[in-house]
């Protein structure tokens, strides 16, 4: 896919962050949009901004990507509304901070439902329609935490490693089939979005970091170096180049290099950096 003009893109998690930035960048390139999110107000604002950016058709649907039937129904509706669909950006995601010991099965089910099953639902619901379009692409958002494991991020790691493996297997199958569809796995580093503030945190994480939840969120946000707009541009360039995997941000490149050089040894470095410090009193 060398350009996006007159294509139709479906984007999950479009109410804010990378999802909104993708919608606006795609609209500026003449791409029609089918947007979804659980946040009605944020989604409506993205629609307004996209329509103001360019004369493209924009449809929207409140959607929980963990709901398989709802995602499949949305895919059918997108084709009914737009006549076809060329791209699916499985971008919706949530975060969770907890030790694995303290994380409940419900915590795992919640985050897997959105971060992993949401990607599976979106991929399987849209793939037949992408084939039918004659030119399609699946873009699944993993994370740098799909490259390395991090203390207190075990539930999140599990979802993002799963997305990576799922997408890499999918890309190979599509290559073998030599059909009109391809796939890309996206690995953002720290992006200036609201994901940290919206994350679920368990107090068990304090036993590892020695920091309060609020302090941990602030420290986490300090690592956010890349804007959503920059991330969107990198992702679309990767689609144009038919890249198998794309890293976003200097921190992502550093983490990837560290894992390559120290496939298991990186764990001692990360553990040392995370190790419990004197409890924050501020």
TITITOR-379167 format. One record per residue (C-alpha): x, y, z; residue number from 1; chain; residue in one letter. Coordinates in Angstrom, 3 decimals. Example, Ala and Ser with C-alpha at 12.3 -4.5 7.8 and 13.67 -1.06 7.14 Angstrom:
REM residues 2
PT|u|v|w|i|ch|aa
PT|12.300|-4.500|7.800|1|A|A
PT|13.670|-1.060|7.140|2|A|S
//
This chain:
REM residues 282
PT|u|v|w|i|ch|aa
PT|0.000|0.000|0.000|1|A|X
PT|1.882|3.024|-1.303|2|A|X
PT|-0.649|5.664|-0.299|3|A|X
PT|-3.860|6.074|1.680|4|A|X
PT|-5.931|8.311|-0.602|5|A|X
PT|-9.473|7.000|-1.044|6|A|X
PT|-8.723|3.974|1.121|7|A|X
PT|-10.916|3.072|4.116|8|A|X
PT|-9.273|2.585|7.521|9|A|X
PT|-10.861|1.209|10.689|10|A|X
PT|-9.212|2.383|13.923|11|A|X
PT|-9.934|1.112|17.430|12|A|X
PT|-9.121|3.222|20.485|13|A|X
PT|-9.679|6.341|18.397|14|A|X
PT|-10.884|8.641|21.200|15|A|X
PT|-7.392|9.774|22.191|16|A|X
PT|-3.650|9.163|21.946|17|A|X
PT|-2.215|7.218|19.031|18|A|X
PT|-5.689|6.259|17.793|19|A|X
PT|-6.773|9.874|17.437|20|A|X
PT|-3.437|10.846|15.872|21|A|X
PT|-3.763|8.026|13.335|22|A|X
PT|-7.280|9.148|12.448|23|A|X
PT|-6.206|12.746|11.866|24|A|X
PT|-3.090|11.822|9.894|25|A|X
PT|-5.053|9.388|7.731|26|A|X
PT|-7.754|11.999|7.106|27|A|X
PT|-5.122|14.533|6.025|28|A|X
PT|-3.948|11.966|3.463|29|A|X
PT|-7.439|11.525|2.012|30|A|X
PT|-8.327|8.264|3.785|31|A|X
PT|-11.932|7.585|4.826|32|A|X
PT|-12.392|6.522|8.439|33|A|X
PT|-14.375|4.103|10.578|34|A|X
PT|-13.551|4.902|14.193|35|A|X
PT|-14.381|3.148|17.452|36|A|X
PT|-13.797|3.489|21.196|37|A|X
PT|-15.576|2.926|24.503|38|A|X
PT|-15.287|6.661|25.243|39|A|X
PT|-18.238|8.326|23.492|40|A|X
PT|-17.183|11.925|24.196|41|A|X
PT|-13.593|11.460|23.115|42|A|X
PT|-14.695|9.572|20.010|43|A|X
PT|-17.099|12.343|19.021|44|A|X
PT|-14.280|14.879|19.369|45|A|X
PT|-11.998|12.810|17.131|46|A|X
PT|-14.760|12.618|14.522|47|A|X
PT|-15.190|16.385|14.639|48|A|X
PT|-11.454|16.960|14.276|49|A|X
PT|-11.105|14.488|11.405|50|A|X
PT|-14.009|15.992|9.500|51|A|X
PT|-12.511|19.454|9.969|52|A|X
PT|-9.133|18.235|8.729|53|A|X
PT|-10.225|16.931|5.336|54|A|X
PT|-13.313|16.163|3.206|55|A|X
PT|-13.390|12.451|3.982|56|A|X
PT|-16.206|10.196|5.150|57|A|X
PT|-16.043|9.438|8.872|58|A|X
PT|-18.238|6.971|10.753|59|A|X
PT|-18.028|6.106|14.445|60|A|X
PT|-19.147|3.323|16.760|61|A|X
PT|-18.972|2.966|20.521|62|A|X
PT|-17.231|-0.368|20.915|63|A|X
PT|-15.723|-2.666|23.525|64|A|X
PT|-13.084|-4.623|21.595|65|A|X
PT|-13.278|-7.423|24.172|66|A|X
PT|-16.800|-8.161|22.876|67|A|X
PT|-16.276|-10.559|19.956|68|A|X
PT|-19.804|-10.308|18.562|69|A|X
PT|-19.725|-6.516|18.725|70|A|X
PT|-16.415|-6.314|16.844|71|A|X
PT|-17.652|-8.643|14.103|72|A|X
PT|-20.869|-6.626|13.828|73|A|X
PT|-18.832|-3.430|13.556|74|A|X
PT|-16.718|-4.870|10.740|75|A|X
PT|-19.874|-5.722|8.803|76|A|X
PT|-21.244|-2.230|9.465|77|A|X
PT|-18.031|-0.581|8.252|78|A|X
PT|-18.305|-2.379|4.920|79|A|X
PT|-22.011|-1.518|4.707|80|A|X
PT|-21.252|2.161|5.372|81|A|X
PT|-18.119|2.539|3.244|82|A|X
PT|-18.429|-0.199|0.630|83|A|X
PT|-15.095|-1.738|1.600|84|A|X
PT|-12.297|-1.558|4.190|85|A|X
PT|-8.550|-1.611|3.463|86|A|X
PT|-6.889|-1.207|6.855|87|A|X
PT|-7.571|-2.241|10.421|88|A|X
PT|-5.559|-0.553|13.169|89|A|X
PT|-6.002|-2.679|16.302|90|A|X
PT|-4.845|0.066|18.639|91|A|X
PT|-7.164|-0.025|21.678|92|A|X
PT|-5.338|-0.913|24.879|93|A|X
PT|-5.174|-0.545|28.649|94|A|X
PT|-2.435|-0.833|31.299|95|A|X
PT|-2.212|-2.550|34.666|96|A|X
PT|0.461|-2.355|37.362|97|A|X
PT|0.729|-5.161|39.900|98|A|X
PT|2.953|-7.992|41.004|99|A|X
PT|1.976|-11.264|39.384|100|A|X
PT|1.354|-12.789|42.806|101|A|X
PT|-1.144|-10.088|43.713|102|A|X
PT|-2.845|-9.847|40.319|103|A|X
PT|-6.233|-11.530|40.355|104|A|X
PT|-7.539|-13.795|37.635|105|A|X
PT|-10.086|-11.061|36.963|106|A|X
PT|-7.215|-8.606|36.349|107|A|X
PT|-5.706|-10.995|33.804|108|A|X
PT|-9.063|-11.556|32.112|109|A|X
PT|-9.757|-7.814|31.914|110|A|X
PT|-6.447|-6.836|30.330|111|A|X
PT|-6.257|-9.893|28.062|112|A|X
PT|-9.798|-9.203|26.878|113|A|X
PT|-8.859|-5.772|25.612|114|A|X
PT|-5.162|-5.903|24.729|115|A|X
PT|-4.978|-9.404|23.263|116|A|X
PT|-8.464|-10.629|22.452|117|A|X
PT|-9.333|-7.190|21.102|118|A|X
PT|-6.515|-7.605|18.568|119|A|X
PT|-7.629|-11.141|17.714|120|A|X
PT|-11.238|-10.038|17.301|121|A|X
PT|-10.292|-7.084|15.112|122|A|X
PT|-7.955|-9.142|12.952|123|A|X
PT|-10.341|-12.030|12.375|124|A|X
PT|-13.403|-9.811|11.893|125|A|X
PT|-11.757|-7.595|9.291|126|A|X
PT|-9.398|-9.997|7.485|127|A|X
PT|-11.991|-11.390|5.025|128|A|X
PT|-13.022|-7.836|4.140|129|A|X
PT|-9.406|-6.754|3.663|130|A|X
PT|-8.939|-9.632|1.230|131|A|X
PT|-12.101|-8.645|-0.618|132|A|X
PT|-10.831|-5.064|-0.987|133|A|X
PT|-7.888|-6.275|-3.071|134|A|X
PT|-5.395|-4.222|-1.050|135|A|X
PT|-5.364|-4.566|2.725|136|A|X
PT|-3.183|-4.279|5.815|137|A|X
PT|-3.510|-5.363|9.460|138|A|X
PT|-1.709|-3.115|11.957|139|A|X
PT|-1.530|-4.508|15.497|140|A|X
PT|-0.170|-2.354|18.314|141|A|X
PT|2.063|-4.264|20.724|142|A|X
PT|4.644|-2.384|22.839|143|A|X
PT|8.298|-2.343|23.841|144|A|X
PT|6.883|-4.402|26.704|145|A|X
PT|6.244|-7.013|24.030|146|A|X
PT|10.048|-7.174|23.658|147|A|X
PT|11.206|-7.196|27.304|148|A|X
PT|9.599|-8.216|30.576|149|A|X
PT|9.330|-5.595|33.325|150|A|X
PT|8.606|-5.999|37.063|151|A|X
PT|5.022|-5.031|38.031|152|A|X
PT|3.995|-5.225|34.352|153|A|X
PT|3.496|-8.992|34.087|154|A|X
PT|-0.148|-8.805|33.022|155|A|X
PT|0.614|-6.104|30.447|156|A|X
PT|3.715|-7.985|29.257|157|A|X
PT|1.628|-11.114|28.742|158|A|X
PT|-0.765|-9.287|26.430|159|A|X
PT|1.865|-7.452|24.425|160|A|X
PT|4.132|-10.489|23.934|161|A|X
PT|1.002|-12.312|22.763|162|A|X
PT|0.174|-9.585|20.245|163|A|X
PT|3.715|-9.707|18.897|164|A|X
PT|3.723|-13.487|18.423|165|A|X
PT|0.216|-13.480|16.956|166|A|X
PT|1.088|-10.764|14.435|167|A|X
PT|4.419|-12.274|13.411|168|A|X
PT|2.722|-15.620|12.743|169|A|X
PT|-0.045|-13.863|10.808|170|A|X
PT|2.465|-11.956|8.659|171|A|X
PT|4.249|-15.178|7.710|172|A|X
PT|0.982|-16.866|6.768|173|A|X
PT|0.004|-13.893|4.611|174|A|X
PT|3.419|-13.929|2.932|175|A|X
PT|3.097|-17.629|2.135|176|A|X
PT|-0.385|-17.142|0.710|177|A|X
PT|0.831|-14.275|-1.511|178|A|X
PT|-2.546|-12.601|-1.203|179|A|X
PT|-3.446|-8.898|-1.190|180|A|X
PT|-3.108|-8.444|2.584|181|A|X
PT|-0.093|-7.838|4.822|182|A|X
PT|0.499|-7.218|8.540|183|A|X
PT|2.720|-5.104|10.782|184|A|X
PT|3.501|-5.366|14.502|185|A|X
PT|3.949|-1.971|16.185|186|A|X
PT|6.161|-1.500|19.262|187|A|X
PT|5.860|1.983|20.774|188|A|X
PT|8.117|3.140|23.583|189|A|X
PT|6.931|5.914|25.871|190|A|X
PT|4.205|7.851|24.041|191|A|X
PT|2.663|10.996|25.527|192|A|X
PT|-0.827|9.583|25.974|193|A|X
PT|-3.231|9.184|28.892|194|A|X
PT|-2.579|5.450|29.304|195|A|X
PT|-0.737|5.838|32.631|196|A|X
PT|-3.503|7.923|34.220|197|A|X
PT|-6.130|5.486|32.947|198|A|X
PT|-4.204|2.412|34.123|199|A|X
PT|-5.247|0.158|36.967|200|A|X
PT|-2.620|-0.044|39.719|201|A|X
PT|-2.469|-2.454|42.626|202|A|X
PT|-0.698|-1.425|45.832|203|A|X
PT|1.407|-4.579|45.583|204|A|X
PT|3.609|-2.745|43.072|205|A|X
PT|4.871|-0.579|45.958|206|A|X
PT|6.583|-3.645|47.428|207|A|X
PT|8.767|-3.726|44.303|208|A|X
PT|9.291|-0.025|43.552|209|A|X
PT|8.904|1.547|46.992|210|A|X
PT|6.829|4.301|45.405|211|A|X
PT|3.203|5.304|45.769|212|A|X
PT|0.819|4.799|42.859|213|A|X
PT|0.794|8.511|42.054|214|A|X
PT|4.584|8.718|42.225|215|A|X
PT|4.894|5.648|39.989|216|A|X
PT|2.566|7.199|37.421|217|A|X
PT|4.559|10.431|37.410|218|A|X
PT|7.849|8.588|37.045|219|A|X
PT|6.365|6.480|34.246|220|A|X
PT|5.142|9.592|32.417|221|A|X
PT|8.626|11.145|32.586|222|A|X
PT|9.771|8.407|30.212|223|A|X
PT|7.243|9.451|27.567|224|A|X
PT|9.383|11.026|24.849|225|A|X
PT|7.364|10.673|21.655|226|A|X
PT|4.126|12.454|20.729|227|A|X
PT|1.120|10.588|19.321|228|A|X
PT|1.464|12.599|16.101|229|A|X
PT|5.037|11.415|15.667|230|A|X
PT|3.965|7.853|16.403|231|A|X
PT|1.191|8.004|13.803|232|A|X
PT|3.584|9.208|11.118|233|A|X
PT|6.051|6.401|11.891|234|A|X
PT|3.281|3.795|11.785|235|A|X
PT|1.937|4.965|8.429|236|A|X
PT|5.427|5.072|6.956|237|A|X
PT|5.881|1.455|8.106|238|A|X
PT|2.652|0.466|6.342|239|A|X
PT|3.833|2.159|3.136|240|A|X
PT|7.125|0.246|3.398|241|A|X
PT|5.300|-2.994|4.281|242|A|X
PT|7.495|-3.361|7.372|243|A|X
PT|7.091|-6.479|9.473|244|A|X
PT|7.848|-4.672|12.719|245|A|X
PT|8.196|-1.010|13.646|246|A|X
PT|9.802|0.553|16.726|247|A|X
PT|8.596|3.983|17.842|248|A|X
PT|10.808|6.354|19.811|249|A|X
PT|14.477|6.350|20.840|250|A|X
PT|13.644|4.398|23.993|251|A|X
PT|12.148|1.625|21.873|252|A|X
PT|15.349|1.358|19.841|253|A|X
PT|17.427|1.299|23.040|254|A|X
PT|15.278|-1.422|24.614|255|A|X
PT|15.327|-3.503|21.439|256|A|X
PT|19.143|-3.234|21.224|257|A|X
PT|19.520|-4.137|24.905|258|A|X
PT|17.398|-7.248|24.467|259|A|X
PT|19.358|-8.302|21.376|260|A|X
PT|22.719|-7.845|23.117|261|A|X
PT|21.599|-9.333|26.442|262|A|X
PT|18.714|-11.707|25.666|263|A|X
PT|18.387|-12.785|29.302|264|A|X
PT|20.975|-10.573|31.011|265|A|X
PT|18.801|-7.487|30.480|266|A|X
PT|16.601|-8.791|33.288|267|A|X
PT|19.271|-8.096|35.917|268|A|X
PT|19.640|-4.536|34.589|269|A|X
PT|15.897|-3.838|34.616|270|A|X
PT|15.460|-5.443|38.046|271|A|X
PT|18.297|-3.319|39.417|272|A|X
PT|16.735|-0.148|38.048|273|A|X
PT|13.326|-1.083|39.463|274|A|X
PT|14.451|-2.442|42.821|275|A|X
PT|12.600|-1.110|45.840|276|A|X
PT|13.828|2.306|46.962|277|A|X
PT|13.060|4.092|50.249|278|A|X
PT|9.338|4.698|50.292|279|A|X
PT|8.269|8.016|48.843|280|A|X
PT|6.959|10.350|51.520|281|A|X
PT|5.964|13.190|49.231|282|A|X
//
